[in-house]
């Protein structure tokens, strides 16, 4: 984390940045960074410095009682993170030792390449399929699991999916031939209705 943010006893989320991410601002010096970028920089810095050390998680992590109920840990990369950080990311994935419970959601177009999908499959990482206005609508099955996030077609985070749109997604999921399917909708006005309808379609 930048020194300016470290120096602050309290960091606040202010205006949205041009790319739609919440900004973090140091109340002392005024330094601002995208929240997600700050988090990833901090996380990857630790991993890169100490690649050969013990696993990221402690021997008795605080989440232990919940482990049987946790199917995935979702890691969403910021748009600024490109495949140039591939090796650092691979080191981190390996160190977490999460296997197929490591769900990776990328936000830069350079990642949407067959080579990186195969890379994720080799690591047994769950590649998150993203239904959104800005990225390919492809469904990915890297390890027998389809993990689909329905972010919206016409706008991010605020979209009512039509019946035909839901059926199209369901058909593409079936073509991917997964063993398990997870479909997540954004927590907005249409989420409950769309989720119930998608369940009906996939269960038919």
N, C-alpha and C positions, 0 to 999 in steps of 0.2 A: 504494500500500500504506500502511496506517495507520502513523503515526510510531512507535508502540510496537513494531510488527513490524519496521520498518526498523532500529530501534535494536538489535535482537537479532542476535547473530552466529549463532545457531542457533534455528530454529523447529521445533517438534515437532508431530506430529499426535497429538492426544489423543483424548478421548471423541468419540462421534458426537453431532451436534446432533439436535434433535427432528425435523428434516426429513431426517435420514439422511445428512448430509454430514459428512465429516471436519473437525474443528476444528483451526485453527492457533492456537498459544498462544505468546505472547512470554514467554521465560523470565525476562526482566528485570522487566517491569511486570505480567505476568499477563493482558494484553489478549488476547481471543479473537475470532476471526472464522471463518466458514465458509470452508474452503479455496477452493472454487470461486468464492465471492463475492469474496474477496480478489483472485483472479486476474483476474476480469472487470473489477472496479473499476479495477485497475491498467492493464489493456489498453485499456479504453474511455477512461480519463482521458488516456492518451497520444494516442489517436486524436483525441479532441475538441479537445485543445489545439493539435494540429498538423495539422489537416485538409488544409490546402493544400500541405503539404510533399511530399517525395519519397515513393515507395512504402514500405510497411512493410518489405518484404524488401530487403536490401542487393543490390548488383549481382552479387556472387558469394556467394550464401548457402551455408552449410555443407552443406545438403542437396542441392546441385546434382548430385553423382554418383548420387543415388538418385531424382532427379526422374522418369526414365522408368518407374520401378516404383511411383510413388505416384499412385494414382487419386484420392484425396481427402485433404483436411485437415478433420478433424471438429472443429467448434466447438460445444460443448455449453453452453447458457446455464444459469445457476442459476435456481431457482424464483422468486427475488426479481426477476428481470429481466422486465419487462412491455413491451408495445408503446409505452409512454411513451418508451422509448429507441430507437424505430424509426429516427429520422434518424441518430443516432449509430452505430447498428448498420449502417445503409446506407453511411455514410461509410467505416466499417471494411471492409465487404465490397468496396466499390469500390477502396479503396486496396490491398487484398491482390492484386488482379488475378488471382485464381485461377479465375475463370469458374465452370464447372460442377464444379470440384474443391473448391469451398467447400461443405461439407456442414454444414447448420445443424440442430441438434437443440434444440428449445425444451422447457422444463419448466414452463411456466405456461399454464393453460387459456385465458387471454385471447388467446394466439397462434393458437389453433385456430379461425380464422375465415377464411372464403373470401377476404376482402380481403387478408389477409396471405399466403395461399398464392399469390394472383395477383401480389402484390408480389415474392415470391421468384422466381416464374417470369419476371417482367420483368427481374430482375437476373441471370437464368440460374443462380441458386443452387439447389443440390440440397437440397430440403426432406426431412429425415429422418422417415420413418414410424416411429412408436414403438408396439410391441406391449407393453402394460403394464397393470397393474390400474387406473391412475389417469387414463389419457388415451384419446381416441377411437382405435378400432382401424382407422381409415381408412388407405388406402394412397395416398400422394401421388406424383404424377408431374409435376414442375414443369419438366422440361427433357429428357424422354426417358429419365430414369434413375429407378429405384426403389431407394432405399437404406433397407432395413428393419432395425431393431434389435429383436431378440426379447428383451425384458427379463423376461418372465414374465407369466402371467395371474393366478394366485392370490397371488403374492408377487413382489416385485422381486428379481431376481438368483438366485432359487432356485425353478425350476419345470421340471418335466418336461412337455414338450409332447406331448399325445396325437396319434395319427395323424390323427384328425379335425380337431384344431386346426391342424395343419400343412397339411392339405388346404384348410381354409377360408382360411388366409392365402394359399396358392398361388393359389386361385381369385380372390381379390381382387387379387392382383398381376397376374394375366392380364387381368382386367377393366380395369386401369389402362393396359394396352397399352404398356409401356415398351420401349425399344430395348435397354436393359441393366438387369440386376437384380443387386443385392448384398443378401444376407441375412446378418446377423451375430447370433450367439448369444453369450450371456454365458459366460464361462469358468468353468463349474460342472460338476457331476457328469453333467449330461445333455447337455452341449454337443455332444460328438462324435457321439453317437447321433442326436440331433435334427438336426444339420447334415447328416449323411449321408442321413438319410431325406428331408429337405427337398430335397436335390439330386436324389434319385431322383424325387420327385414333380414337381418343376419340369422335369426332363429328359424326362418321359414324353410 
